[in-house]
C-alpha cells in the first residue's frame, strides 16, 4: 500500500504574532515554522498503517524553514520517502497548496492520502477537501481511525456531540485526520540525527502556486478586548426569558 | 581401615567435592556469564583502587553508616578472616589424620596470641550473629522487605554453627588435654566446662562430632557461596576494587556504538555491572533511604538489582543450555524491570552512596531509560517536555526570546555576556528564567549580585537548558544537542567564572560538559559565590536576621558535588541559625524532582517525597522557615507545603531571599 502524508507547516504560536503592514496578513518575516499538529497525527496514522499492513509512507512538505527537520523526523519514525516541494510557500494559501501538492501526488500513485483535518491558519478552508477536489478523489474528514483491506478502507469519523460513524471508502481516497489511533510517538534526537545521515530528501518543483478561488481577506487584526461578560442568573425559565429579551434588544430576534 | 585413615579419606572427598561444586558454580557465574557482558575498562589507578579495598572492605567504612548492624558485620567479617585459619587447621588436621591424628600447623596452631584472638573473635562473631538473627527475625526493618529472609537466616545459622562447634571442639580438647594452647583460649575453656563431668571417651566422641559439624558446615557453606546474597563474600573485593572512580556527577556514556541504543538485553550491560548484580547482599540500605521506594513507587534499588541478578543467572543458564527457554524471550525493559520502575528513579544518588559494596544503581537505570527513549516509551508529560526542549531549548515550551523576560525593568540593566566581557557569567537555568513563581527569587539574585558590585552578565536567549536531567532521562542525543549549543554560546563569551542558580546545571557543567580550548572554567554554585563574597568582605549585611531555619541540601549540590558547608556559612552570616533535619548533609532526602521526574506524571495515592520532607521539617522545634538552594526545590516544596496543609507552620524560601532580607 502506498500511503502519502501531506504536511503543512504553520507559524508557531509560541512566538508573538504580528500583522504585516498591509493589514490583511501575518508578518511572517521572523516566523518559526512548525508542523501542523493535526498533520503530525496524520503522519502517526500513516506509520501505524504501515506497521499493520506494510507498504510505504511518503511524506510531502512545502519548502519552508524547518521542513528538513520535519521530514527527517518523519524518516526517524520510519517514513520511506521524503519530498520537499520547492517554491515560495510563505504566503501560499490552501488553494495554492492543494494545487501544488496535487500535481506531485498524481505521480505518486497513492492508495491513501492522509492529511490533518485542519490547521490554525486555514483561512480558505482546510487543505484536505481542496486537494481531493484537485485529484477528483473522495474525501472524509474528522477521521480518528483507519483500517484497510481489499482495496477499501474502513474509517471512523467523529461527529459533534460524541457521535461516531464507521464508513467504507474505496481507495484511493483523501482523509482528514482528527486524531491518530495513538498519540504521535516520541522520536529520540539520536534517531533523527541517524535519519539525517541515512535518508535523503527529494526536491520537486511546485508547478504553480495559484491562490485563486479563496475568499479575499479584508483585514486581519488582533483580538480586541471587548466588554466583560455578564452572568445571567436565575432559574432556567428566568434565564431563557432574559436571553430572549436580550436578543430582541440587540435586534437578532 | 582404621578411623583416622577413614577420616582423611572422607575429608579429602568432602573437600574436593565442595571445592568442585564451588568452582563449577563460580565458573558458570563469573566466567561464562560475565564474558557475555560488554567491556568494562577500569583497569587503572591501582593505588586508589587498592586503597579503596582496604578502607571499604578492610575497615568496612560504609557499613558503619548504619552503626550497630555495621559493627556487627565488622566483627563477622574480621572474625571470619582470622577464623579461616582455624578452618585451614581443621582441614589439614583431617587430611593428615591417617599419619598424625593431632597434627597442628606451624604457627597457626602453635602461636598463643593468635589462639587468643581467635577465641575472642569467635565469641564476638557469636554475639554479632545473635544480633543479626534478632534483627532479621524480630526487628525485621523496612530495608529487609523483599530480601531472601530464609537465605539470610540460613547463612546466619551456618556461621553460628561453625562458631559454636569450634568453641565446643576446642573446649573438649582443653578438657582432654589435647590442646597445647588451652591456656590462650579462655572462652573455649568455659564452653568445655559443662562437658567436664563426662567420661573422656564420651567427651572424645562429642569432640569428634563437633569437628565434623564444624568442617561439614564450612564445606556446605562453600558450595552455597556462589548463590544469592552470600556471593558477596567472594565478589565484594573485586567489586570494590573495580568501583567507579569518576566523579559522582558524571554519567558514563551510552554503551552502544551509535551512542543511542541503551540497554534492553542483559548482555548489553558491562560485565562490571553484572558483577554489581552478583554482589548485592540484600541489606536494603538503599531501599530504606530511597525516595522512590518511600514514595510508594514500584522501584526499590535493592529489588531492582536482585531482579537483574535473577535475570542474569536465568538467562545465563538458558543461553548455556542453548534451550529455547521462555526466559530468553522476556524483555529486560518491560518484563523483568517494568517501565514504571525504570521511570520512578529521581537519580538522587542515595542508593549508590549507601551501598557498602559500591553497587551502581543510577547508571543501569539510565541505561535502560536510554532504550525506552529510543523506543518512544515515555509518558505524555515527559514527551511534551522533551519536544519543548528539542524545539525551544526549555521545558516550558516558551520561546527562547522570552528567556530573559524576568530582567525587564531591572536597573542597572543586566549585561549581555555575548556583547561585553564579564567576570562572572551567570547561567540562570530554565526554572529560574521561565517559572513565573520564581521570577521574584531570580530578580533578587540579580539584585544581590549587583549590590555586591559583581561584574556579571547572562547569555539571554542563547542559553539553553543545560541538559543535566535530559541526560538522566536517557535522551542522550538531545543532551548532546543542548550541550553543544551552550558550549558554542559560551565559547563566544569572555568571562572568568560561571555561576549557576540550579545545582543540576552546576553538576553537568562541572562534571560532564566537554570543554575545549582552555579547559573547564571555574564553575560555582551561587551559594559558593556568596560564601566567597562574604568571606572576602565584598558582600556585607546591614541587618541580622534572627530566625531558626532549616536547610535542605539539594541532591546535585550536596551528595553529587559535596557542597554542604558553603550554603550553611551563608545562612549563618545572615544571622539565622540552622537547625538540622534528622536527614541532612549527605543523607538529605530528595524532593522527588530530579532525574527528569519533575517532567513526569505523579502517581497519585501515596505521600510524595517532598511531602514527607516537609513533615520532617515541620516537626523541628521552633523552625518556621525551610530554606532551599535550588529553583526546583522552591517549586516542589512550596507545592508540598500547600498539599500537606503546613502553610501556617512553614514557609519555603530560597537562600537568596534570606541574603536579600539581610542586606
Interface residues (C-beta under 8 A of the other chain):
Chain A: X14 X15 X16 X32 X34 X183 X185 X186 X187 X188 X189 X190 X191 X192 X193 X194
Chain B: X258 X259 X260 X373 X374 X376 X378 X380 X383 X386 X387 X390 X391 X392 X397 X398 X399 X401 X475 X476 X477 X478 X480 X481
